[in-house]
């Protein structure tokens, strides 16, 4: 007896025998499509997709913002402060010019800046006052500090170069009501010695330039003064307190330390930027790691939704699985069908989350400004967060880790339901259907 359809079953079984064949992909796709009696399962699948998408996007955005935050802080902190600070031990730094020249001659050193520092009370128009840190530097050194000298918002450096004016931050100028050309009065607690004791030193200086580096702590508290004038003002004629050394690679500071000690040719005490900011950057690193672990839980919850959705799908498709098995589909084929069904949710959710995260990271400052305008509040207060705008810096390695974690959790979540589907007894499934 010749049946014209006799070849259908063997060909179907043969197609199913091939791993991830067109037959298996077709069945997996049909299980993903929404039908009325499977609406509840489709809702769970939808929540799983949205959960993975939001989890991946949130993780990418948070990591990028924290990377940007750390990077901007390092750029501004190291743009203002030296990578290494050299201080004297045996005698004052009265040979600072020769020392700075020797430090500049060391391979890997960009600049060496002699520095005089002191705390003062600064006051402007109307008698308003604020604490300030005066930093006395040479005119050529100030011009070499590009983060400051190339961000002059008003005025110029003519007065500073001539040794007759000072440069202040934009936030200090705003709080004191000062503009370029106005006088700023500085009061130092350690001033002149008189028969009646030490009297505070009070002197007014014209504001030659107003700078803005984008870090509120510096823009509101630092005053740059010509070195010779600062030496006179702080009773430090002919000496400086320290020499700040800037190197090409701040992360390789340990290798530079012995070279600087050798170039000093005298007893000096050296501290680097990591030691001076260790607590701050350690706290940032801990916060970053904790946020990664917490936000990964969002992806884990979405992966658990995939498990529950697939388990319900397996239960609902018991009869279909039994028919596939009787038609010649292997248990491995059934397992791959449901694995692809769950993996499709995880893969598409991960890709959508990646795209959403990239879009948000590229426009994070515009989004912040929009929500600030919408709510009428300041969502990123520079007084609290140091920076004037919200930064985002996507790291390719971290982003890859996020994608791999999301895909791995999604794939693992599909294994248990897929294994249960492959172990379903077709006889029992048809008997109780």
C-alpha angles and dihedrals in degrees: 000000000000116000113195089210095048092107095056098081098048092048091050092048090048091051091049091050092065112087112250091356125169089263093056092045091050093053092045090051091050090053090053094054117094119247127177098251090045095048094116092053090048090053090054090048089050092051089049091052093047092045094053092044093051092042094052093043093048093048092049093046096047093046091047093049092048091048090049091047092052093043094049092047092050091048093051097039092049091040090060101031127047122254088234129025116207115200129179125252109175101031140356121283096258091141093055095132093057092042093051090050091052092048091052089055092061114103110253096025117119101182144348118207124192109219141197116192135185142159118245142167110245122201132179140170114355094013096280110156140195138174115263140183112225114208116192113206136161116263093243091049092050091052090050090058093087095181088065106025094048093049100061107147098186137003124019142253097256093101092043093051089049089053094241105102144041135227120229135184123263095243092051090049090051095048093047095041094240132150132183109294096028123117121252117199118217123198118195118193093216105060139133124348112233134170086264094054135265113336123199115259113239122189136156123221131187115247104240098175140009115210134190120199094172096247110107095208091060097036090055103040114028127090120184115211130180109268098239092049091048090051090054094044094051096038092248102125113174097003139079130207098228146347118234115212122204117201134193096241114033091186090060093056094126092064091051096052098078091045091054092046090052092048091050091060089196139068110292136162115228128196123178132211094260093057093047093048100030097118094047098049093040089056090050091051093049091048091049093052093046092050090051092054094045095048091047086066088068089061090045091054090050089050090053088054088057089054094051093045093050093046089054090045091052090050091049093046097047093117092047091051091050092051091049090051093049089049090059105270111147125230087249090056091052090048091051092049093057092039090057090046093056095036091054089061092049096045096046091044091051093048092047090048091050092051092046091049093050092049092050093046091052091051102030095122092049090049091050092050091048094052091043088054092044095050097035091229136104106256095184108035109197090205089064102033099037094226125092095219138028111262128204126189117176113210112209092213094051092044090052090051090052092051093047092049092049093048093044093052090046093050093045090050091058096051099076097049091041091051091049090051092051091051094051111125107232092206093054092043093053094042095056098035 
